[in-house]
């Protein structure tokens, strides 16, 4: 028999309850709720139970209360227990074993996770609905959660795989993160990093997704954790290695999900970036990665150049906090004559055509638009008539004729041009064992990619002596170190004819007399680690403590996350990066330092209220494509009842009737103008000011919108309320913003946003409009009406219309989430006011919830 009382003592001591509760079969605290006169007297309560309570049918423990009504919980408990002695006792049917298991688990952190695959705190955190109502997590799981298939600590533990690398306390420990375990570029680089790191470090590998390379990572790592919620889950792993991490390497911008974990645990890290911002969406992936990393390392200068605007958005010091380290050194190898001949013979058998004397051009990678597989096929078509002995061979996976994004079209394309016909000149092979033969046999590689950072396949091709033809501006192999070599030829971007001409002009690959070994791989892990330590050693500026503005960035707005928000600010401010303003003083100092003509006309001012007698005559514009909250707005803001006119734009007569009815109930008589669904909320407003438009000669206007979508969240509702209260006030009070727009020399009044919102994707539009704008644009706008709701004057709107002209070809819906003319307009309002010699005033109300 297993000594159940010994097991209870072991865990109850850890939980700090053994002195008052030496027997798991009796819980004095719980029994005290039934006999309040004896509460706080464990011995008296126990005696009461023995003398009277047992006979009365009182139940002295959590388990006893539930088990009496639902004895099936024993099965659930048996599945949870991991303590070996307790598992044995339960499996052998020992009386009270399940009772003991339940009572130990119910003690909570840390013993619940030690004895079982259940954690009370994890269950609450993972299942917000249970935590929100403060329901007992174990009670819920035993009665409902198990049957519902709710995740538990056991599910988290299944995501942790113990690697074959042995943990040694004497070694330093690091994290290396990859986004997935696929056989593609970044994960392959990640595997190389892990192989090298494992020689000197304990390595924890984090990945967002499983894949075929998992076993290879397990060969070298001590622990491999697959999770997309690392911040939530990491703390539930009790192995010593998880508390000993000295630094981390995030290998790909797709590892951005690991940033909150590293910041929360104060683990220094670098991000090793291979991706261009042109295809990294949503943009916050790159923003959050750069904002909080200690060092940003790129695989090529070309990739770093693509990040310049994104880094400028957050005031990132590119010269100080970035480095360029290719994943492999540039070297040109070769292939022996016998190896080449044998490779060609094997390939000839695979494709059904004699390749022994052919000019062989290879391409490699996943079949997709980005890799330019379609361009590779076009180049093969062009060469077919020019040189029938030139053969194109692509090796890679991803050809799926059911994929409507690419596969269906490239499958039809390949079929139409006779791909894989032994009489043709274009063949495709799946990724796999033929890859070494393809490189050994090929004379050249055509890198047909539209945008490809520094593909490993090019290094592999160079190792085997292949020459490379690529497009200008399409790859990191356009960096000077590669461009200087005659092994690289760059042609006009996206031009298959130019590529075909260059390929046919290349000399054939000369086989070497002897077999050649590929060059040794560089110690990339050591280089990255040393670069990180060097950057950390250089840091002399540090910030500690909370800031006046405390809106969230990567952590939640709840009070529980306040220490984490402080930590994120400390790190962001340490490197003088900016996504939020530290305080109002910083805003004023930044405006004072700026020599830009727009910023000289911007200022911040405090929120206040005024009387109706103090506000000027004003009109209001509301764009009501959605009408969901219109009635509530009319009741919530007194300012509507002070307007001399309210013009509402919408896109249908049905909505117009609804708007008239809603506003009529409040005694308001709106002028409804029907407009097409174009230009979001701002174009309907601007067009009111065209000749003959509904704006007429009214001078002061408030622009608002009822913009709401299916994805509207509580956060979006809070933000809109933040804007409305600063602009209008509330049901009884009138915002002083209305009086400010009436002051002489003021052309724009808008809410001050605590976030530092940059140009973002609109930066790319600035060159297009440079000649139309009144002066040079600043590096970042600093202040503008974020959310596009504001007070302004008629001349300011006319100036904006003049920038674009009455016949501008506006983009139609649907449009991108950022980077369109409408997003640019939002940022240009202060410029229009400054152009007219007017101020833009941004009203701050830091006690109003923003998110």
C-alpha positions in Angstrom: 0.0 0.0 0.0 1.1 3.5 -0.8 1.4 5.8 2.2 -1.1 8.5 1.2 -0.4 10.6 4.3 3.3 10.8 3.5 2.4 12.1 0.0 0.0 14.7 1.5 2.7 15.9 4.0 5.2 16.2 1.1 3.0 18.6 -0.9 1.2 20.3 2.0 4.5 21.4 3.5 5.4 23.1 0.2 2.0 24.7 0.1 2.4 26.0 3.7 -0.8 24.4 5.0 0.4 21.2 6.8 0.5 22.7 10.3 -3.1 23.7 10.2 -4.2 20.8 8.0 -2.2 17.6 8.8 -4.9 15.3 7.3 -6.0 15.7 3.7 -9.4 14.1 4.6 -10.4 17.2 6.6 -10.1 20.8 5.5 -10.6 23.1 8.6 -10.9 26.2 6.4 -13.7 24.7 4.3 -15.4 23.1 7.3 -15.2 26.5 9.1 -17.5 28.0 6.5 -20.1 25.5 7.7 -19.4 26.1 11.4 -18.6 29.8 11.5 -18.5 29.9 15.4 -15.4 27.8 15.3 -13.7 29.4 12.3 -10.0 29.8 12.9 -9.8 26.9 15.4 -8.6 23.8 13.4 -8.6 21.5 16.4 -12.0 22.6 17.5 -13.4 22.2 14.0 -12.0 18.7 13.7 -13.5 17.7 17.0 -16.9 19.2 16.0 -16.8 17.1 12.8 -16.0 13.9 14.7 -18.6 14.6 17.4 -21.4 15.9 15.2 -20.6 16.8 11.7 -20.0 13.4 10.3 -23.3 12.1 11.7 -25.0 15.2 10.3 -23.7 14.3 6.8 -21.4 17.4 6.6 -18.7 17.2 4.0 -15.3 18.4 5.2 -13.4 18.7 1.9 -13.7 20.1 -1.6 -13.5 16.5 -3.1 -16.1 15.2 -0.7 -18.6 17.8 -1.8 -18.2 17.2 -5.5 -17.8 13.4 -5.4 -21.0 12.9 -3.5 -22.9 14.3 -6.5 -20.5 13.5 -9.3 -18.5 10.3 -8.6 -17.3 10.3 -12.2 -14.7 12.9 -11.3 -12.4 10.1 -10.2 -11.8 9.2 -13.9 -10.9 12.8 -14.7 -8.6 13.0 -11.7 -6.8 9.7 -12.6 -6.0 11.2 -16.0 -4.5 14.3 -14.5 -2.1 12.8 -11.9 1.6 12.5 -12.8 3.1 11.8 -9.3 4.3 8.2 -9.8 3.3 7.0 -6.3 -0.1 8.6 -6.4 -0.7 7.2 -9.9 0.1 3.8 -8.6 -2.3 4.2 -5.7 -5.1 5.3 -8.1 -4.4 2.5 -10.6 -4.5 -0.1 -7.8 -7.8 1.3 -6.6 -6.5 2.3 -3.2 -9.2 4.0 -1.1 -8.9 7.8 -0.8 -6.2 8.0 -3.6 -8.4 10.2 -5.8 -9.5 12.1 -2.7 -5.8 12.9 -2.0 -5.1 13.9 -5.6 -8.0 16.3 -5.7 -7.1 18.0 -2.4 -3.4 18.4 -3.5 -4.4 19.9 -6.9 -6.8 22.2 -5.2 -4.0 23.7 -3.1 -2.9 25.5 -6.3 0.4 26.9 -7.3 3.0 25.4 -7.2 2.0 21.9 -6.0 -0.9 21.5 -8.5 1.6 21.5 -11.3 4.0 19.2 -9.4 1.5 16.5 -8.7 -0.6 16.7 -11.9 -1.1 18.0 -15.4 -3.4 20.7 -14.1 -2.6 24.2 -13.0 -5.3 26.3 -11.4 -3.6 29.6 -12.6 -3.0 28.3 -16.1 -6.6 27.2 -16.4 -7.9 30.6 -15.4 -5.4 32.4 -17.7 -6.1 30.1 -20.7 -9.9 30.3 -20.3 -10.8 33.9 -19.8 -14.5 33.2 -19.4 -13.8 31.1 -16.3 -11.3 33.7 -14.9 -13.6 36.6 -15.5 -16.4 35.1 -13.3 -13.8 33.9 -10.7 -15.2 30.3 -10.9 -13.1 27.7 -9.1 -10.9 26.4 -12.0 -10.6 22.8 -10.7 -14.3 22.6 -10.0 -15.1 23.8 -13.6 -12.7 21.4 -15.1 -13.9 18.4 -13.2 -17.6 19.1 -13.9 -17.4 20.6 -17.4 -14.0 21.4 -18.8 -12.8 17.8 -19.3 -15.9 16.9 -21.2 -15.6 20.1 -23.3 -12.0 19.3 -24.1 -10.6 22.5 -22.5 -6.8 22.8 -22.6 -4.8 22.1 -19.4 -1.3 22.2 -18.3 -1.0 18.7 -19.8 -1.6 20.1 -23.2 1.1 22.7 -22.7 3.5 20.0 -21.6 2.9 18.0 -24.7 4.2 21.0 -26.7 7.5 20.6 -24.9 9.8 18.0 -26.4 13.0 17.0 -24.5 15.9 17.1 -26.9 18.9 14.8 -27.1 21.2 17.6 -26.0 22.2 17.1 -22.4 21.6 20.1 -20.0 24.7 21.1 -18.0 24.4 23.7 -15.2 28.0 24.7 -15.9 27.2 25.8 -19.5 25.6 29.1 -20.5 22.0 28.7 -21.7 20.5 30.4 -24.7 17.2 30.5 -26.7 17.2 30.2 -30.4 13.8 30.8 -32.0 12.5 29.8 -35.4 9.1 30.4 -36.8 8.6 26.8 -38.0 10.4 23.5 -38.6 10.0 23.4 -42.4 12.8 22.7 -44.8 12.9 26.3 -46.0 15.5 29.1 -45.8 15.1 30.6 -42.3 14.5 27.3 -40.4 17.6 25.8 -42.1 19.7 28.7 -41.0 18.1 28.2 -37.5 19.2 24.6 -37.5 22.7 25.6 -38.4 22.7 28.0 -35.5 21.5 25.3 -33.1 24.1 22.8 -34.3 26.9 25.3 -33.6 25.4 26.7 -30.3 25.0 23.2 -28.9 28.8 22.7 -28.8 29.2 25.3 -26.1 25.7 26.1 -24.8 22.5 24.6 -23.4 20.0 25.4 -26.2 16.3 25.9 -25.8 14.6 26.0 -29.2 11.3 27.9 -29.5 9.1 27.4 -32.6 5.6 28.5 -33.6 4.9 25.4 -35.7 6.0 21.8 -36.1 7.5 20.5 -39.3 9.9 17.9 -40.9 13.0 19.4 -39.3 11.8 18.8 -35.7 13.9 15.6 -35.2 17.0 17.4 -36.5 16.5 20.2 -33.9 15.9 17.6 -31.2 19.3 16.0 -32.0 21.1 19.1 -30.7 18.7 21.1 -28.4 18.1 20.4 -24.7 14.5 21.4 -25.0 12.2 22.2 -27.9 9.0 24.1 -27.2 6.4 24.6 -29.9 4.0 27.4 -28.9 2.3 30.4 -30.3 1.6 31.8 -26.8 5.1 31.7 -25.2 4.4 34.6 -22.7 1.4 32.7 -21.3 3.0 29.2 -21.3 6.7 29.6 -20.6 6.3 30.0 -16.8 4.6 26.7 -16.4 7.7 24.7 -17.4 9.6 23.9 -14.2 12.8 22.5 -15.6 15.9 24.4 -14.3 17.1 25.3 -17.8 14.1 27.6 -18.4 15.3 29.9 -15.6 18.9 30.1 -16.7 18.6 31.8 -20.1 21.3 34.4 -20.7 20.3 35.6 -24.2 18.2 34.8 -27.2 18.4 34.9 -31.0 15.1 35.3 -32.9 15.8 33.9 -36.4 13.1 35.6 -38.5 10.7 38.5 -38.1 8.0 35.8 -37.8 9.4 35.1 -34.4 7.9 38.4 -33.2 5.5 36.5 -30.9 8.5 35.6 -28.7 9.4 39.3 -28.0 6.9 39.8 -25.1 8.3 36.7 -23.3 11.9 38.0 -23.6 11.0 41.5 -22.5 9.0 40.2 -19.6 11.9 38.1 -18.4 14.5 40.7 -19.1 16.4 38.4 -21.5 18.6 40.3 -24.0 18.1 39.3 -27.6 18.9 40.0 -31.1 16.7 39.6 -34.1 18.3 38.0 -37.2 16.2 39.2 -40.0 15.9 37.7 -43.5 12.6 39.1 -44.6 11.9 42.3 -46.6 9.3 44.7 -45.2 7.6 44.7 -48.6 6.1 41.3 -47.8 6.0 41.4 -44.0 2.4 42.0 -43.0 0.8 43.0 -40.7 3.5 45.7 -40.3 3.4 45.3 -36.5 5.6 42.2 -36.8 8.6 44.2 -38.0 7.7 47.2 -35.7 7.6 45.2 -32.5 10.6 43.2 -33.4 12.7 46.3 -34.0 11.2 48.3 -31.2 12.4 46.1 -28.4 15.4 44.2 -29.7 18.9 44.9 -28.4 20.4 44.4 -31.8 18.9 44.0 -35.3 21.0 41.9 -37.6 20.3 41.5 -41.3 21.5 38.9 -43.7 22.3 41.5 -46.4 22.6 45.3 -46.9 19.7 45.1 -49.4 17.3 43.7 -46.7 18.5 46.4 -44.3 17.8 49.1 -46.9 14.2 47.8 -47.2 13.7 48.3 -43.5 14.9 52.0 -43.5 11.5 53.6 -43.5 10.0 51.1 -40.9 12.9 51.9 -38.6 12.6 55.6 -39.1 9.0 55.3 -38.0 10.1 54.3 -34.5 13.2 56.6 -34.4 15.4 53.5 -34.5 19.2 54.3 -34.7 20.1 52.3 -37.7 23.8 53.0 -37.6 24.1 52.1 -33.9 21.7 49.2 -33.5 22.0 47.2 -36.7 24.6 44.9 -38.3 24.9 42.8 -41.4 26.0 39.2 -41.1 25.2 36.8 -44.0 24.4 33.3 -42.9 27.3 32.0 -45.0 30.6 33.4 -46.3 30.9 34.1 -50.0 33.0 31.3 -51.6 33.2 29.7 -55.0 33.7 25.9 -55.1 33.6 23.4 -57.9 32.7 19.8 -58.8 34.9 17.0 -60.0 34.5 15.7 -63.6 33.4 12.3 -62.5 30.9 13.7 -60.0 29.5 16.0 -62.7 29.1 13.2 -65.2 27.5 10.9 -62.7 25.1 13.6 -61.6 24.0 14.3 -65.2 23.6 10.6 -65.8 21.2 10.2 -62.9 19.3 13.3 -63.8 19.0 12.1 -67.4 17.3 9.0 -66.1 14.9 11.0 -63.9 13.7 13.4 -66.7 13.9 11.1 -69.7 16.3 13.3 -71.7 20.0 13.0 -72.3 21.6 15.8 -70.3 25.2 14.8 -70.7 26.1 17.6 -73.1 23.3 20.1 -72.4 23.7 23.5 -71.0 21.9 23.0 -67.7 20.2 25.9 -65.9 18.8 25.2 -62.5 16.3 26.9 -60.2 15.4 25.9 -56.7 12.8 26.6 -54.0 9.1 26.5 -53.3 7.0 27.0 -56.4 5.4 30.4 -55.8 5.0 34.0 -57.2 7.8 35.3 -54.9 10.3 32.7 -56.2 9.3 33.6 -59.8 8.8 30.1 -60.9 6.6 31.5 -63.7 9.4 33.7 -64.9 11.8 30.8 -64.8 9.4 28.9 -67.1 9.2 32.0 -69.5 13.0 32.1 -69.7 13.0 28.4 -70.7 10.4 29.2 -73.4 12.6 32.0 -74.8 15.7 29.8 -74.8 14.0 26.9 -76.5 14.2 28.4 -80.0 17.5 30.1 -79.4 19.4 27.1 -78.1 17.6 23.7 -78.0 20.4 22.2 -76.0 19.8 24.6 -73.1 17.7 22.8 -70.5 16.0 24.3 -67.4 15.5 22.2 -64.3 13.6 23.4 -61.3 13.7 21.5 -58.0 11.3 22.3 -55.2 7.9 21.5 -53.7 4.6 23.4 -53.7 3.1 22.6 -57.0 -0.6 22.1 -56.2 -3.1 22.5 -59.0 -5.9 23.0 -56.5 -4.2 26.1 -55.1 -6.1 29.1 -56.6 -3.4 31.6 -55.5 -0.7 30.2 -57.7 -0.8 26.5 -58.2 -3.8 26.3 -60.6 -2.2 29.0 -62.9 1.3 27.7 -62.9 0.1 24.1 -63.5 -1.9 25.3 -66.5 1.1 27.4 -67.7 3.5 24.5 -67.4 1.1 22.1 -69.2 0.7 24.6 -72.1 4.4 24.9 -72.7 5.2 21.2 -72.4 7.0 21.0 -69.1 8.4 17.6 -68.3 8.2 16.5 -71.9 11.4 14.5 -72.7 11.5 16.4 -76.0 11.2 19.7 -74.2 13.7 21.9 -72.3 11.9 22.4 -68.9 11.7 19.9 -66.1 10.5 20.0 -62.5 11.6 17.8 -59.7 10.3 17.6 -56.1 12.7 18.6 -53.3 14.7 15.7 -52.1 17.7 13.5 -52.8 18.2 14.8 -56.4 19.1 18.3 -55.1 22.9 17.6 -54.8 22.9 16.2 -58.4 21.1 19.2 -59.7 23.7 21.6 -58.3 26.7 19.4 -59.4 25.3 19.0 -62.9 24.2 22.6 -63.5 26.2 25.2 -65.3 24.3 28.1 -63.8 21.5 29.0 -61.5 18.8 31.4 -62.6 17.5 33.2 -59.5 14.1 34.2 -60.9 12.8 35.5 -57.5 10.9 38.7 -57.4 12.2 39.4 -53.9 14.5 37.0 -52.0 16.8 38.0 -49.2 19.8 35.7 -49.4 18.6 32.3 -50.4 20.6 29.3 -49.2 20.3 27.6 -52.5 22.5 30.3 -54.1 25.3 29.5 -51.6 24.8 25.8 -52.4 25.1 26.5 -56.1 28.2 28.6 -55.6 29.7 25.8 -53.6 29.3 23.6 -56.7 30.8 26.2 -59.0 27.6 27.4 -60.6 27.3 31.0 -62.0 24.3 33.0 -61.0 21.9 35.2 -63.0 19.5 37.3 -61.0 17.4 40.4 -61.3 18.5 43.9 -60.3 17.1 44.8 -56.9 15.6 41.4 -56.2 18.0 39.9 -53.8 20.6 40.5 -51.1 23.1 39.0 -53.7 23.1 42.4 -55.2 25.2 43.6 -52.3 28.7 44.9 -53.4 30.6 41.9 -52.1 28.7 39.6 -54.6 28.3 42.2 -57.4 32.1 42.4 -57.6 32.4 38.8 -58.6 32.1 37.6 -62.3 30.1 34.7 -61.0 27.1 37.0 -60.6 25.2 38.6 -63.5 22.3 41.0 -62.8 19.7 41.9 -65.5 16.7 44.2 -65.7 14.2 43.4 -63.0 11.5 40.9 -64.0 12.7 40.7 -67.6 12.8 37.0 -68.7 14.2 37.9 -72.1 17.2 39.7 -70.5 17.8 36.7 -68.2 17.6 34.3 -71.1 20.2 36.3 -73.1 22.5 36.5 -70.1 22.2 32.8 -69.4 23.1 31.8 -73.0 26.1 34.1 -72.9 27.7 32.5 -69.8 30.6 30.1 -70.1 29.9 26.5 -69.3 31.0 25.2 -65.9 34.5 23.7 -66.0 34.8 20.5 -64.0 37.8 20.3 -61.6 40.3 17.5 -61.9 39.7 16.3 -58.4 36.7 16.1 -56.1 36.2 19.3 -54.2 34.7 19.7 -50.7 32.4 22.6 -50.0 33.9 25.4 -47.9 33.5 25.1 -44.1 30.4 26.9 -42.6 31.1 30.1 -40.7 30.7 30.3 -37.0 27.5 32.3 -37.4 26.2 31.7 -33.9 29.5 32.9 -32.4 29.4 36.0 -34.6 25.8 36.8 -33.6 26.4 36.2 -29.9 29.6 38.3 -29.9 27.8 41.1 -31.8 25.0 41.1 -29.2 27.4 41.2 -26.2 29.4 44.0 -27.8 26.2 46.1 -28.3 25.1 45.4 -24.7 28.5 46.4 -23.4 28.3 49.7 -25.2 25.1 50.8 -23.7 25.4 53.7 -21.3 21.9 55.1 -21.1 19.2 53.4 -19.0 15.7 54.3 -17.9 14.0 52.9 -14.8 10.4 53.2 -13.6 7.0 54.2 -15.0 6.3 57.0 -17.3 3.5 59.6 -17.3 1.9 58.1 -20.3 1.2 54.4 -19.6 -0.8 53.1 -22.6 0.1 49.5 -23.6 2.4 48.5 -26.4 2.9 44.7 -26.4 1.4 44.0 -23.0 -2.2 44.4 -21.9 -3.9 47.4 -20.5 -5.0 45.6 -17.3 -3.5 46.5 -13.9 -2.0 43.0 -13.6 0.3 43.9 -16.6 1.4 47.2 -15.2 4.9 45.9 -14.2 5.3 44.5 -17.7 4.3 47.8 -19.3 7.0 49.5 -17.2 9.5 47.0 -18.4 8.6 47.5 -22.1 9.0 51.3 -21.6 12.3 50.9 -19.9 13.7 49.0 -22.8 12.2 51.2 -25.5 13.4 54.4 -23.9 16.8 52.9 -23.1 17.5 52.9 -26.9 15.5 56.1 -27.4 13.1 54.5 -29.7 9.5 55.7 -29.8 6.1 54.2 -30.4 4.5 56.0 -27.5 5.2 59.4 -25.9 6.9 59.3 -22.6 5.2 62.4 -21.2 3.9 65.7 -22.3 7.2 67.3 -21.7 8.8 65.1 -24.3 6.2 66.2 -26.8 6.8 69.8 -26.2 10.6 69.4 -26.3 10.4 67.5 -29.5 8.3 70.2 -31.2 10.7 72.8 -29.8 13.8 71.0 -31.2 12.3 70.4 -34.7 13.2 72.9 -37.4 10.3 71.7 -39.6 7.8 74.4 -40.7 4.9 72.1 -39.7 6.1 71.4 -36.2 6.7 75.1 -35.5 2.9 75.6 -35.8 1.9 72.7 -33.6 1.3 72.8 -29.8 -0.4 70.7 -27.1 -3.0 72.1 -24.7 -5.0 70.7 -21.8 -8.5 69.5 -22.0 -11.1 71.7 -20.4 -14.8 72.5 -20.5 -16.6 75.7 -21.5 -20.1 77.1 -21.4 -22.4 77.3 -24.4 -21.9 81.1 -24.5 -18.1 80.6 -25.0 -18.3 78.5 -28.2 -18.3 80.0 -31.7 -20.9 79.2 -34.4 -20.0 75.9 -35.9 -21.2 73.2 -38.2 -20.7 69.4 -38.0 -20.1 66.7 -40.6 -20.8 63.1 -39.7 -20.0 60.3 -42.2 -22.5 57.6 -41.3 -21.7 54.6 -43.5 -22.6 52.7 -40.4 -25.5 53.9 -38.2 -25.2 51.4 -35.2 -24.1 53.9 -32.6 -25.7 57.1 -34.0 -28.6 57.2 -31.5 -26.4 56.7 -28.5 -24.1 59.5 -29.8 -26.9 61.9 -30.1 -27.8 61.3 -26.4 -24.2 61.2 -25.2 -22.9 64.6 -26.4 -24.5 67.9 -25.8 -22.5 69.6 -28.5 -24.7 68.2 -31.2 -27.5 70.4 -29.9 -25.3 73.5 -30.2 -24.4 73.1 -33.9 -26.0 75.5 -36.4 -26.0 72.8 -39.0 -25.3 69.0 -39.1 -24.5 67.5 -42.5 -24.5 63.7 -42.6 -23.2 61.8 -45.5 -24.2 58.2 -46.2 -24.5 55.9 -49.2 -28.2 54.9 -49.4 -31.7 56.4 -49.1 -32.6 53.7 -46.6 -29.8 54.8 -44.3 -30.7 58.4 -44.9 -34.3 57.8 -43.6 -32.9 55.9 -40.6 -30.6 58.8 -39.8 -33.4 61.4 -40.1 -35.5 59.3 -37.7 -32.8 58.8 -35.2 -31.8 62.4 -35.0 -35.3 63.6 -35.2 -36.1 61.9 -31.9 -33.5 64.1 -30.3 -35.0 67.2 -31.9 -32.2 67.5 -34.6 -32.8 68.2 -38.3 -29.8 66.8 -40.3 -29.0 67.6 -43.9 -28.3 64.2 -45.4 -26.2 64.0 -48.5 -25.9 60.7 -50.5 -22.4 59.8 -51.5 -20.8 56.7 -53.1 -18.9 54.3 -50.8 -15.5 55.8 -51.7 -12.7 57.5 -49.8 -13.6 56.2 -46.4 -14.9 59.0 -44.2 -12.6 61.8 -45.3 -13.4 62.1 -49.0 -17.1 62.7 -48.4 -16.1 65.5 -46.0 -13.6 67.1 -48.4 -16.1 67.0 -51.3 -18.6 69.1 -49.3 -16.2 72.0 -49.9 -16.1 71.7 -53.7 -17.9 74.5 -55.6 -21.6 74.2 -55.0 -21.0 71.6 -52.2 -23.1 71.3 -49.0 -20.5 73.1 -46.8 -21.5 76.4 -48.2 -19.7 79.3 -46.6 -19.7 78.0 -43.0 -16.3 78.7 -41.4 -15.8 76.2 -38.5 -16.4 72.5 -38.9 -16.2 69.4 -36.8 -15.6 66.2 -38.8 -16.7 62.9 -37.2 -17.5 59.4 -38.5 -19.6 56.5 -37.3 -17.1 54.1 -38.8 -17.8 50.7 -37.5 -17.0 47.2 -39.0 -17.6 43.6 -38.2 -14.2 43.5 -36.5 -15.0 46.4 -34.1 -13.8 45.4 -30.6 -14.0 46.8 -27.1 -10.7 48.5 -27.8 -12.0 50.2 -30.9 -15.1 51.4 -28.9 -12.9 52.8 -26.2 -10.7 54.6 -28.7 -13.7 56.2 -30.4 -15.1 57.4 -27.0 -11.6 58.8 -26.2 -11.8 60.9 -29.4 -15.4 62.0 -29.0 -15.0 63.1 -25.4 -12.0 65.3 -26.2 -13.7 66.8 -29.2 -17.2 67.2 -27.9 -17.3 66.7 -24.1 -20.2 64.6 -22.9 -24.0 64.7 -22.3 -23.7 67.7 -19.9 -20.3 69.3 -20.5 -18.9 71.0 -23.6 -15.3 70.4 -24.6 -13.1 73.4 -24.7 -11.8 72.1 -28.0 -14.8 73.9 -29.6 -13.8 77.2 -28.1 -10.1 76.7 -29.2 -11.1 76.3 -32.9 -12.8 79.7 -32.6 -9.6 81.4 -31.5 -7.9 83.6 -34.1 -5.0 81.9 -35.8 -6.2 78.3 -35.0 -6.8 76.1 -38.0 -7.0 72.6 -36.5 -7.9 71.2 -33.1 -7.6 67.4 -32.6 -7.1 65.0 -29.7 -3.6 64.4 -28.6 -2.8 60.7 -29.1 -0.4 59.2 -26.5 0.9 56.9 -29.3 3.7 58.2 -31.5 2.1 57.4 -34.8 4.5 57.8 -37.7 4.1 58.0 -41.5 4.0 54.2 -41.7 3.2 53.0 -45.2 2.2 56.6 -46.2 5.9 57.4 -46.3 6.1 55.8 -49.7 3.6 58.3 -51.1 5.6 61.4 -50.0 7.8 61.6 -53.1 4.7 61.4 -55.4 3.2 64.5 -53.7 6.4 66.4 -52.9 5.8 69.0 -55.6 2.2 69.5 -54.5 3.0 70.1 -50.8 3.8 73.5 -49.5 7.2 72.5 -48.0 9.4 69.6 -47.0 7.8 66.9 -44.9 9.4 66.0 -41.5 11.1 62.7 -40.8 7.9 61.8 -38.8 4.7 63.8 -38.5 4.9 63.8 -34.6 1.3 65.0 -34.2 -1.8 64.7 -36.4 -5.5 63.9 -35.9 -5.1 60.1 -35.4 -8.4 58.5 -36.1 -9.3 61.3 -38.5 -11.8 63.2 -36.3 -11.1 66.9 -35.6 -12.2 70.5 -35.7 -11.0 72.7 -38.5 -11.7 75.8 -40.6 -13.0 76.0 -44.2 -9.7 77.4 -45.6 -7.8 74.4 -44.3 -10.1 72.0 -46.1 -9.8 74.0 -49.3 -6.0 73.9 -49.1 -6.2 70.1 -48.8 -8.5 69.9 -51.8 -6.0 72.0 -53.7 -3.2 69.5 -53.1 -5.2 66.8 -54.8 -7.3 68.7 -57.3 -11.0 68.1 -58.0 -10.4 65.3 -60.5 -7.9 63.2 -58.6 -8.2 59.5 -59.4 -9.0 58.3 -55.9 -8.6 54.5 -55.2 -11.8 52.5 -54.9 -12.9 50.3 -52.1 -11.7 47.9 -50.9 -8.4 49.5 -50.0 -5.3 48.6 -47.9 -5.3 49.2 -44.2 -2.5 51.7 -44.6 -0.5 53.5 -47.2 -3.3 55.0 -49.4 -3.9 58.7 -50.1 -6.6 58.7 -47.4 -4.1 57.6 -44.8 -1.7 60.3 -46.1 -4.4 63.0 -45.8 -5.0 62.1 -42.2 -1.3 63.0 -41.5 -1.3 66.2 -43.7 -4.0 68.2 -41.8 -1.4 70.1 -39.6 0.6 70.9 -42.8 -2.5 72.5 -44.4 -3.0 74.6 -41.3 0.7 75.6 -41.1 0.6 76.5 -44.8 -2.1 79.1 -44.0 -0.1 80.4 -41.1 -2.5 78.8 -38.6 -1.8 76.7 -35.5 -2.7 73.0 -35.0 -3.7 72.4 -31.4 -3.7 68.9 -29.9 -5.8 68.6 -26.7 -4.5 66.2 -24.1 -6.6 64.3 -21.6 -4.4 61.7 -20.1 -7.0 60.5 -17.6 -9.3 59.4 -20.5 -8.8 55.7 -21.4 -7.3 55.3 -24.8 -7.3 51.5 -25.1 
